[in-house]
Amino acid sequence: MKKVVRLLTGAVLASFLVLAAGAVNAQTTMEEFMAKWDNTKKYTLDILDKMPDSGMDYKTDPAAMSFKEQIHHVGNAIVGISQGFLKGTDPGFEINLETATRAELADYVGKCFDYGKKTLAALSAEDAGEKIEVFGNTVSRRQVAALLMDHTSHHNGSAVAYIRTQGAEPPAYVGF
């Protein structure tokens, strides 16, 4: 009986969330996207700032990325995907994660976000709408930009959980 109640509660909640999501206006302009991009950059750097030094190498599982690898991965993905699919050029910077300090990692990730923003801003409307092959799918470059945002949110969420396991309070999320 408890399973049925949980299932029905979950179904009602999921239905509500779908309806609520439809009522919210999507970010439709590049200006709106860039404002969200800047917010996501700040949030990512705030997450990095909140992890105690003792937790920087923490892993939830031996096969998982460490906290600092999660944050580094966010930046690397922005650069790699921007170069591979958004017409980005060589960013002109890199980092050695093994020897990097927290400040150097923060600087690197900030530069990655700035590079991604510059690359996105350089796309013409035609370029942004062009369909390309990405990871076995045919999508527009606009969809690739959304993928970058989703990917960053995914890893930021993981990083927040890592912070909590270390007994620290993560930064409050701000959506806009």
C-alpha positions in Angstrom: 0.0 0.0 0.0 2.9 2.4 0.8 4.3 1.8 -2.6 1.0 2.7 -4.3 0.7 5.9 -2.2 4.3 6.9 -3.0 3.7 6.1 -6.7 0.6 8.2 -6.8 2.2 11.0 -4.9 5.1 11.0 -7.2 2.8 11.0 -10.3 0.9 14.0 -8.9 4.1 15.8 -8.1 5.6 15.1 -11.6 2.4 16.3 -13.2 2.5 19.5 -11.2 6.1 20.1 -12.2 5.4 19.6 -15.8 2.5 22.0 -15.7 4.5 24.6 -13.8 7.4 24.3 -16.2 5.0 25.0 -19.1 3.9 28.1 -17.3 7.4 29.6 -17.0 8.7 31.5 -20.0 11.8 29.9 -21.5 15.0 31.9 -22.0 14.6 32.7 -25.6 17.1 35.5 -26.4 20.9 35.4 -26.4 20.8 38.3 -23.8 18.7 36.2 -21.4 20.9 33.2 -22.0 24.1 35.2 -21.3 22.6 36.6 -18.1 21.9 33.0 -17.0 25.5 32.0 -18.1 27.0 34.7 -15.9 24.9 33.6 -13.0 26.0 30.0 -13.5 29.6 31.1 -13.6 29.2 32.9 -10.2 27.4 29.9 -8.7 30.1 27.5 -9.9 32.8 29.6 -8.3 30.7 30.0 -5.1 30.5 26.2 -4.9 34.3 25.9 -5.2 34.7 28.6 -2.5 32.4 26.7 -0.1 34.3 23.4 -0.1 36.7 23.1 2.9 40.3 22.5 1.9 40.1 19.0 3.4 37.4 18.1 0.9 39.0 19.2 -2.4 40.1 15.6 -3.2 37.0 13.9 -1.7 35.3 11.3 -3.8 31.9 9.7 -3.2 33.3 6.5 -4.6 36.7 5.4 -5.8 35.5 5.4 -9.5 33.9 8.9 -9.1 35.6 12.3 -9.8 36.9 14.1 -6.8 35.3 17.5 -5.9 38.1 19.4 -7.6 37.8 17.1 -10.7 34.1 17.9 -10.9 34.8 21.6 -10.9 37.7 21.2 -13.4 35.5 19.1 -15.6 32.9 21.8 -15.9 35.5 24.2 -17.3 37.1 21.6 -19.6 33.7 20.7 -21.0 32.9 24.4 -21.8 36.2 24.8 -23.6 36.1 21.4 -25.4 32.5 21.7 -26.5 32.9 25.3 -27.5 35.9 24.4 -29.7 34.3 21.2 -31.1 30.8 22.5 -31.9 30.5 26.2 -31.4 33.3 27.4 -33.7 35.7 28.2 -30.8 39.4 28.7 -31.3 42.3 27.9 -29.0 41.4 29.5 -25.6 45.1 30.3 -24.9 45.1 28.9 -21.3 45.3 25.6 -19.5 45.8 24.3 -16.0 47.7 21.4 -14.4 45.0 20.1 -12.0 47.5 18.0 -10.0 49.5 21.1 -8.9 46.8 23.7 -9.1 45.8 25.7 -6.0 42.1 26.5 -5.3 42.8 30.1 -6.5 44.3 28.8 -9.7 41.4 26.4 -10.3 38.9 29.3 -9.7 40.8 31.5 -12.2 40.9 28.6 -14.7 37.1 27.9 -14.4 36.3 31.6 -14.6 38.4 31.9 -17.8 36.6 28.8 -19.2 33.2 30.5 -18.6 34.5 33.7 -20.2 35.8 31.8 -23.2 32.5 30.0 -23.6 30.6 33.3 -23.4 32.9 34.9 -26.0 32.5 31.9 -28.3 28.7 31.9 -28.0 28.5 35.7 -28.5 30.5 35.4 -31.7 27.9 33.0 -33.3 25.6 34.7 -35.8 21.9 33.8 -35.7 22.5 31.6 -38.7 25.4 29.8 -37.0 23.4 29.3 -33.9 20.5 27.7 -35.8 22.8 25.5 -38.0 22.2 21.8 -37.5 25.3 19.8 -36.8 26.2 16.3 -35.6 27.0 16.2 -31.9 27.5 12.9 -30.0 25.4 11.0 -32.6 22.6 13.5 -32.7 21.7 16.2 -35.2 21.1 19.4 -33.2 21.4 23.2 -33.6 24.3 25.0 -32.0 21.6 26.7 -29.8 20.9 23.2 -28.4 24.6 22.7 -27.8 24.6 25.9 -25.7 21.7 24.5 -23.7 23.6 21.3 -23.3 26.5 23.2 -21.8 24.2 24.8 -19.3 22.6 21.4 -18.4 26.0 19.8 -18.1 27.2 22.5 -15.7 24.1 22.2 -13.6 24.5 18.4 -13.4 28.1 18.7 -12.1 27.3 21.7 -9.8 24.6 19.5 -8.3 27.1 16.8 -7.6 29.5 19.2 -6.2 26.9 20.6 -3.8 26.3 17.0 -2.5 30.1 16.7 -2.0 30.1 19.9 0.1 27.4 18.6 2.3 29.2 15.3 3.0 32.1 17.5 4.3 29.7 19.1 6.8 29.8 22.5 5.0 26.9 24.6 3.8 26.7 25.0 0.1 25.9 28.4 -1.4 22.2 29.2 -1.9 21.0 28.6 -5.4 19.9 31.7 -7.3 18.1 30.9 -10.6 18.2 34.3 -12.2 
